């Protein structure tokens, strides 16, 4: 088993990934700005900006997974968008520089997002689809994020254009369940917008699959094969939360409530993408949770 280095691995997703890979037999190390003395994993301090031998020496021959980046769940002010971009681009550039100075990873798994396609309407999005020209949050940020690894030195690179990962105690699922339990789980706007998602178990298994399939490189969609419309997603969430039907929430109320009550970006709910995992399916990956209702029932126990 190759050693694994996870940059930005102190969040909910990073910790789940670290535990999963450690259970598989990998020696896992986390690059973090704030190492914890009682961590269950080796933690190495970095500032996410400078390439330093103290952590760069770990990259040679490793599996590098770059998750670094602030949560997108924030009001889209210029200051916040700058933060989202900077928190992704600078660590990725530091890793790219270190890979050239201190040794090449055998595999670089670079986190990205399906939001790179913007509000895609009814289009089927595959790995050959063209990224959107805007808006800056998040399509522009995502393009800058991916571009930051140009020139990196790695035997193989995979860009993980990832959907919303449904995971217990994660910001995404917690927010959805909270509003549903508070009887605010109605259809958002017209409810036609597509939501791409993936169960945490399938996300972790997809990482295993990509590690083991050495012929896969370039862009890969890490998303369920069954994207769901918002109206159907909210109906499923009401079912798992045992809440009755509530009236649809109009667009203006979403825009107002997102900014004033939840301090988040209303476009996260109002826009959509129909992402499809063509490369994973073509290579033979099998999803355990292709159905949204079954996935949420499994996660909310």
Secondary structure, 3 states (H helix, E strand, C coil): CCCEEEECCCCHHHHHHHHHHHHCCCCEEEEECCCCCCCCCEEEECCCCCCCHHHHCCCCCCEEEECCCCCCCCCCCHHHHHHHHHHHHHHHHHHHHHHHHHCCECEEEEEEEHHHHCCCCCCEECCCCCCCCCCHHHHHHHHHHHHCCCCCCECCEEEEEECEEECCCCHHHHHHHHHHHHHHCCCECCCCCEECEEEHHHHHHHHHHHHHCCCCCEEEEECCCCCEEHHHHHHHHHHHHCCCCCCCECHHHHHHHHHHCCCCCCHHHHCCCEECCHHHHHCCCCCCCCCHHHHHHHHCC
